[in-house]
Amino acid sequence: MPRQARLDAPGVIQHVMARGIERRKIFWDDKDRSSFLERLAVILEETQTQCYAWALIPNHFHILLRTGATPLSTVMRRLMTGYAVTFNIRHRRCGHLFQNRYKSVICEEDPYLLELIRYIHLNPLRASIVTDLKELDKYSWTGHSAILGLRKNSLIPNKQDKPVQPDIPEKSLAEKTVEDVLRYFGETFKVASRRYRQFVKNGIEQGKRPEFQGGGLVRSAGGNKAGLLGSKKDEREKGDERILGSGDFVGNVLREAGEKFESMTKKRMSLDEIIAIVANSTETSIEDLKSTGRKRKLAHARAMIAYAAIRNLGYRGIEVAEALSLSPPTVSQNVEKGKIFLDRDEDLKVKLQIN
């Protein structure tokens, strides 16, 4: 059966996995692991790709990414080809290092982002590389310890490797991404890190969670095959092995994946422009939209801004949150509502260049 083409679009969450050929080790020692992470750190910063979670297992790796304007295929080609060349030279071997191509699964953000962060960071425990959560807290080869602040974040590029981009703040994207994760758990580091750790601890007894490794009907239903088999064909949600999410989300991704990169190749509308267009069309002021006001009209307008910026133009949730003085979870929770409101206003969709 032929392989399906990969799906990709800016702004979506992707769970990426790759194994060693014939399930052989791709990391022989800590020097290999450090080499892989140093390369990944530079590529993420240069392409402005967020990595929310990662885990290195001797014969495979997991990373949870949100791509920007650079396609995932470009990011992964640079990472895997570059690492394979370095690995082969160092260990005096030749031939393929990885088993076929990497596997990537697009994931619906609201129900799965935090679940996948937990799932990926628990991999060393499930693989018996560490014995308990206390040991995992200080384990160097997963992003869990960096979120807790107990180990240096390996995805922060070394200063000599960091690309010179004067218009980008000094704080690295890796640091901002950790802040994004912690904001889901609390306003201060102390509270958020404690709640995050408890969240991870609560997931230990959940086991392997095979539904997180692929989409499709059964996967997207959380493995509930019985429920799917008991329903008529036309009542089942749309499924695809490359996507993890509800039927509506699967359908939207399949329909929009090709459209988003087309829009990203054009000059991207700025957030200020988006806010100004929505403010004018909804008869609200820019100042009110950026205030803490909770009127329904303002909430609807902010939701439309979030959808247009994140889903159509690939902006990060944290960028939209800062522009509107909202918390990242609030923005995330209102993105899809924005689509509903925009579907009622065709003129505004045209102004925002939404197809």
C-alpha positions as CSV (number, residue, x, y, z in Angstrom):
1,M,0.0,0.0,0.0
2,P,1.6,3.4,-1.0
3,R,2.6,5.8,1.7
4,Q,0.4,8.8,2.3
5,A,1.9,12.2,1.6
6,R,2.9,14.2,4.7
7,L,0.6,17.0,5.8
8,D,2.0,20.3,6.9
9,A,0.8,23.8,7.7
10,P,2.2,26.7,9.7
11,G,1.0,27.0,13.2
12,V,-0.2,23.4,13.8
13,I,1.1,21.0,16.5
14,Q,3.0,18.0,15.2
15,H,4.2,14.9,17.1
16,V,7.3,13.7,15.3
17,M,9.0,10.4,15.8
18,A,11.9,8.6,14.1
19,R,13.6,5.3,14.8
20,G,17.0,3.8,14.0
21,I,17.2,1.4,11.1
22,E,16.3,-2.1,12.1
23,R,15.5,-0.6,15.5
24,R,19.2,-0.1,16.2
25,K,20.5,2.6,18.5
26,I,20.8,6.1,17.1
27,F,22.3,7.4,20.4
28,W,25.3,5.4,21.6
29,D,26.4,7.8,24.4
30,D,25.9,11.2,25.9
31,K,28.1,12.8,23.2
32,D,25.7,11.7,20.5
33,R,22.7,13.0,22.5
34,S,24.4,16.3,23.0
35,S,25.3,16.6,19.3
36,F,21.7,15.9,18.3
37,L,20.3,18.5,20.8
38,E,22.8,21.2,19.8
39,R,21.8,20.8,16.2
40,L,18.1,20.8,17.0
41,A,18.5,24.0,19.1
42,V,20.1,25.9,16.3
43,I,17.6,24.7,13.7
44,L,14.6,25.6,15.9
45,E,15.9,29.1,16.6
46,E,16.8,29.8,12.9
47,T,13.4,28.5,11.6
48,Q,11.4,29.9,14.6
49,T,9.9,26.4,15.2
50,Q,8.6,25.8,18.7
51,C,9.5,22.6,20.5
52,Y,7.1,21.9,23.5
53,A,8.4,18.5,24.4
54,W,11.2,16.1,23.5
55,A,12.6,12.7,24.6
56,L,15.7,10.8,23.4
57,I,15.5,7.0,23.7
58,P,18.5,4.9,22.6
59,N,16.9,3.8,19.3
60,H,14.3,6.6,18.6
61,F,13.3,10.1,19.5
62,H,10.0,12.0,20.1
63,I,9.6,15.8,19.5
64,L,6.5,17.9,19.7
65,L,6.7,20.9,17.4
66,R,4.8,23.9,16.2
67,T,6.1,24.9,12.8
68,G,6.2,28.5,11.5
69,A,6.9,29.6,7.9
70,T,9.6,26.9,7.4
71,P,8.0,23.6,6.4
72,L,8.4,20.6,8.8
73,S,10.1,18.6,6.0
74,T,12.9,21.3,5.8
75,V,13.4,21.3,9.6
76,M,13.5,17.5,9.8
77,R,15.8,17.1,6.7
78,R,18.3,19.5,8.3
79,L,18.1,17.7,11.6
80,M,18.2,14.1,10.6
81,T,20.6,14.3,7.6
82,G,23.0,16.5,9.5
83,Y,23.0,14.3,12.6
84,A,23.3,11.1,10.5
85,V,26.5,12.4,8.8
86,T,28.0,13.5,12.1
87,F,27.1,10.1,13.7
88,N,28.6,8.1,10.9
89,I,31.8,10.0,10.9
90,R,32.2,9.8,14.6
91,H,31.5,6.0,14.8
92,R,33.2,5.1,11.5
93,R,30.1,3.7,9.9
94,C,28.3,4.2,6.6
95,G,24.8,3.7,5.3
96,H,21.4,4.8,6.6
97,L,21.0,5.6,10.3
98,F,17.2,6.1,10.4
99,Q,14.4,3.6,9.6
100,N,12.6,5.1,6.5
101,R,11.3,8.6,6.9
102,Y,10.2,10.3,10.1
103,K,6.6,9.9,11.2
104,S,4.6,13.0,12.0
105,V,1.1,13.3,13.3
106,I,-0.8,16.7,13.3
107,C,-2.6,17.1,16.6
108,E,-5.6,19.2,17.6
109,E,-4.2,21.7,20.1
110,D,-6.8,22.2,22.8
111,P,-7.4,18.5,23.8
112,Y,-3.9,17.2,23.0
113,L,-1.1,19.7,23.6
114,L,-0.7,19.2,27.3
115,E,-1.5,15.5,27.0
116,L,1.3,15.0,24.5
117,I,3.8,17.0,26.5
118,R,3.2,14.7,29.4
119,Y,3.2,11.6,27.2
120,I,6.5,12.4,25.5
121,H,8.3,13.4,28.7
122,L,7.2,10.2,30.4
123,N,8.9,8.1,27.7
124,P,12.1,7.4,29.6
125,L,10.1,6.2,32.6
126,R,8.0,3.9,30.4
127,A,11.1,2.6,28.8
128,S,12.7,1.9,32.2
129,I,15.6,4.2,31.5
130,V,14.8,6.0,34.8
131,T,13.1,4.3,37.7
132,D,10.7,6.9,39.0
133,L,9.5,10.5,38.7
134,K,12.1,11.8,41.1
135,E,14.9,10.5,38.8
136,L,13.0,11.8,35.7
137,D,13.0,15.3,37.3
138,K,16.7,15.5,36.9
139,Y,17.1,13.4,33.8
140,S,19.1,15.3,31.1
141,W,17.6,13.7,27.9
142,T,14.1,14.9,28.0
143,G,12.5,18.4,28.2
144,H,10.8,17.6,31.5
145,S,13.7,18.7,33.7
146,A,14.1,22.0,31.8
147,I,10.4,22.9,32.4
148,L,10.9,22.3,36.1
149,G,14.1,24.5,36.0
150,L,16.2,21.6,37.4
151,R,18.5,21.3,34.4
152,K,19.8,23.7,31.7
153,N,17.4,23.9,28.7
154,S,19.3,22.0,26.0
155,L,17.3,23.7,23.3
156,I,18.7,27.1,24.1
157,P,21.4,27.7,21.4
158,N,24.9,28.5,22.5
159,K,25.7,32.2,22.0
160,Q,28.2,31.4,19.2
161,D,25.7,29.3,17.4
162,K,22.7,31.7,17.7
163,P,21.9,33.4,14.5
164,V,22.4,37.2,14.4
165,Q,18.9,38.7,14.2
166,P,18.8,42.2,15.8
167,D,15.0,42.5,15.5
168,I,14.5,39.4,17.6
169,P,14.6,39.8,21.5
170,E,17.5,38.4,23.4
171,K,15.4,35.7,25.0
172,S,15.5,32.5,22.9
173,L,12.4,30.8,21.5
174,A,13.2,27.8,23.7
175,E,12.9,29.9,26.8
176,K,9.6,31.5,25.6
177,T,8.2,28.0,24.8
178,V,8.9,26.8,28.4
179,E,7.1,30.0,29.6
180,D,4.2,29.1,27.3
181,V,3.8,25.7,28.8
182,L,4.0,26.9,32.4
183,R,1.4,29.5,31.8
184,Y,-1.2,26.7,31.4
185,F,-0.5,25.8,35.0
186,G,-0.2,29.0,36.9
187,E,0.9,32.7,36.9
188,T,4.1,32.2,38.9
189,F,7.0,29.8,38.3
190,K,6.7,28.2,41.7
191,V,3.0,27.5,41.4
192,A,3.1,26.5,37.7
193,S,6.1,24.1,38.0
194,R,4.4,22.4,41.0
195,R,1.1,21.9,39.2
196,Y,2.9,20.8,36.0
197,R,4.9,18.1,37.9
198,Q,1.7,16.9,39.5
199,F,0.1,16.7,36.1
200,V,3.0,14.6,34.8
201,K,2.8,12.4,37.9
202,N,-0.9,11.8,37.3
203,G,-0.1,10.4,33.9
204,I,2.3,7.6,35.0
205,E,-0.4,5.0,35.4
206,Q,-2.0,5.7,32.0
207,G,0.5,3.4,30.3
208,K,1.6,3.6,26.7
209,R,-1.3,5.6,25.2
210,P,-1.0,4.2,21.6
211,E,-3.6,6.7,20.4
212,F,-0.9,9.4,20.7
213,Q,1.2,7.8,18.0
214,G,-1.2,8.2,15.1
215,G,-4.5,9.5,14.0
216,G,-7.3,7.8,12.1
217,L,-10.7,6.7,13.3
218,V,-9.7,4.5,16.2
219,R,-6.8,6.7,17.3
220,S,-8.8,9.9,17.2
221,A,-11.5,8.2,19.3
222,G,-9.0,7.5,22.1
223,G,-8.7,3.9,21.1
224,N,-12.4,3.3,21.5
225,K,-12.9,0.8,18.7
226,A,-16.1,-0.6,20.0
227,G,-17.9,2.8,19.9
228,L,-16.9,3.3,16.3
229,L,-17.9,-0.2,15.2
230,G,-21.3,0.3,16.7
231,S,-22.1,3.3,14.6
232,K,-23.2,3.6,11.0
233,K,-20.6,4.6,8.4
234,D,-22.1,8.0,7.7
235,E,-22.2,8.7,11.5
236,R,-18.5,8.1,12.1
237,E,-16.1,11.0,12.3
238,K,-13.7,11.5,9.5
239,G,-10.3,9.9,10.3
240,D,-6.8,10.0,9.0
241,E,-3.7,8.2,10.3
242,R,-1.7,11.5,9.9
243,I,-4.0,13.5,12.2
244,L,-5.0,13.2,15.9
245,G,-8.2,15.0,16.6
246,S,-11.9,15.2,16.2
247,G,-13.6,14.5,12.9
248,D,-14.1,18.2,12.3
249,F,-10.5,19.0,13.0
250,V,-9.4,16.2,10.6
251,G,-11.6,17.5,7.9
252,N,-10.3,21.1,8.4
253,V,-6.7,20.0,8.3
254,L,-7.1,18.0,5.1
255,R,-8.9,20.9,3.5
256,E,-6.6,23.7,4.7
257,A,-3.1,22.2,4.8
258,G,-2.4,23.1,1.2
259,E,-3.9,26.6,1.5
260,K,-1.9,27.8,4.5
261,F,1.6,27.6,3.1
262,E,0.3,29.5,0.0
263,S,-0.8,32.3,2.2
264,M,2.5,32.2,4.1
265,T,4.4,32.8,0.9
266,K,2.7,36.1,0.5
267,K,3.7,39.1,2.6
268,R,2.2,38.3,6.0
269,M,-0.2,40.8,7.4
270,S,1.0,42.2,10.8
271,L,-0.9,41.6,14.0
272,D,-1.5,45.4,14.3
273,E,-3.1,45.3,10.8
274,I,-5.3,42.4,11.7
275,I,-6.4,44.1,14.9
276,A,-7.1,47.3,13.1
277,I,-9.2,45.6,10.4
278,V,-11.3,43.7,12.9
279,A,-11.7,46.8,15.1
280,N,-13.0,48.8,12.1
281,S,-15.4,46.0,10.9
282,T,-16.8,45.3,14.4
283,E,-17.1,49.0,15.4
284,T,-14.8,48.6,18.4
285,S,-11.6,50.5,19.2
286,I,-8.1,49.1,19.1
287,E,-7.7,50.3,22.7
288,D,-10.7,48.4,23.9
289,L,-9.6,45.2,22.1
290,K,-6.2,45.4,23.9
291,S,-7.8,46.2,27.3
292,T,-9.2,43.8,29.9
293,G,-12.8,44.6,28.9
294,R,-15.1,41.5,28.9
295,K,-18.0,42.7,26.8
296,R,-19.3,40.0,24.5
297,K,-18.6,42.2,21.4
298,L,-15.0,42.5,22.4
299,A,-14.7,38.8,23.1
300,H,-16.1,37.9,19.7
301,A,-13.7,40.4,18.0
302,R,-10.7,39.0,19.9
303,A,-11.7,35.4,18.9
304,M,-11.8,36.5,15.2
305,I,-8.3,38.1,15.5
306,A,-7.0,34.9,17.1
307,Y,-8.3,32.7,14.3
308,A,-7.1,35.0,11.5
309,A,-3.6,35.3,13.1
310,I,-3.0,31.7,14.2
311,R,-4.9,29.5,11.8
312,N,-4.6,31.6,8.7
313,L,-1.2,33.3,9.1
314,G,0.8,31.0,11.4
315,Y,1.3,33.4,14.3
316,R,2.1,31.8,17.7
317,G,-0.6,31.9,20.4
318,I,1.8,33.7,22.7
319,E,2.3,36.5,20.2
320,V,-1.5,37.0,19.8
321,A,-1.9,36.8,23.6
322,E,0.7,39.6,24.1
323,A,-0.9,41.7,21.4
324,L,-4.3,41.5,23.0
325,S,-3.2,41.5,26.7
326,L,-4.7,38.0,27.2
327,S,-3.4,34.8,28.6
328,P,-2.2,32.1,26.1
329,P,-4.8,29.6,27.3
330,T,-7.6,32.2,26.7
331,V,-6.4,32.7,23.2
332,S,-6.1,29.0,22.6
333,Q,-9.6,28.3,23.9
334,N,-11.2,31.0,21.6
335,V,-9.5,30.3,18.3
336,E,-12.2,28.0,16.9
337,K,-14.9,30.3,18.1
338,G,-13.3,32.9,15.9
339,K,-13.9,30.8,12.9
340,I,-17.6,30.6,13.7
341,F,-17.9,34.3,14.0
342,L,-15.9,35.0,10.8
343,D,-18.1,32.5,8.8
344,R,-20.9,34.9,9.5
345,D,-19.1,37.9,8.0
346,E,-17.8,37.3,4.5
347,D,-16.7,40.9,4.0
348,L,-14.4,40.7,7.0
349,K,-13.0,37.3,5.8
350,V,-12.1,39.0,2.5
351,K,-10.4,41.9,4.3
352,L,-8.4,39.4,6.4
353,Q,-7.5,37.4,3.3
354,I,-9.1,34.2,4.7
355,N,-10.2,31.8,1.9
